[in-house]
Amino acid sequence: MSILRSEKVEATETEVMDNNLAAVSEVEAGIRDFVRNDIAYLRRPASQGGTEPALDASAEATVNNVNSLIQRVAGTSLSEIENLITELESLRDLLHAEGQRVQREISGYAQLSQAAMKSTRMISDNVSQWKRAAENLRNG
């Protein structure tokens, strides 16, 4: 019984998500159509064989305002993207330099570890030789 309920819940959630996506797509399509129909005549050049009337002053001001707004928004976005790219490049360089430093540190620690192991072996060998010599003196 719980299995059937979970399947129903999943089916209901899927239907709701599909309905939401359909609604979002419908709204986006409506907005696109509205913008195309509302502004399309403003984008056409004033002299296309004289068949269309020239833009009046308010329409031309609207077009100029929209263009300047788009340029401001795009300019700000572009400068932010360029700043972000610059920051990311500097971070990449920093990470590269830190990676090289860490590799040098690891190499230094490995060499130090090998030297310590060699020294420990030498000390151990010398101590064992002294021990044998001391036992030989006691026994012999």
Sequence and secondary structure as in RCSB ss.txt:
>XXXX:A:sequence
MSILRSEKVEATETEVMDNNLAAVSEVEAGIRDFVRNDIAYLRRPASQGGTEPALDASAEATVNNVNSLIQRVAG
TSLSEIENLITELESLRDLLHAEGQRVQREISGYAQLSQAAMKSTRMISDNVSQWKRAAENLRNG
>XXXX:A:secstr
 HHHHHHHHHHHHHHHHHHHHHHHHHHHHHHHHHHHHHHHHHHS S STT S    HHHHHHHHHHHHHHHHHHH
HHHHHHHHHHHHHHHHHHHHHHHHHHHHHHHHHHHHHHHHHHHHHHHHHHHHHHHHHHHHHHHH 
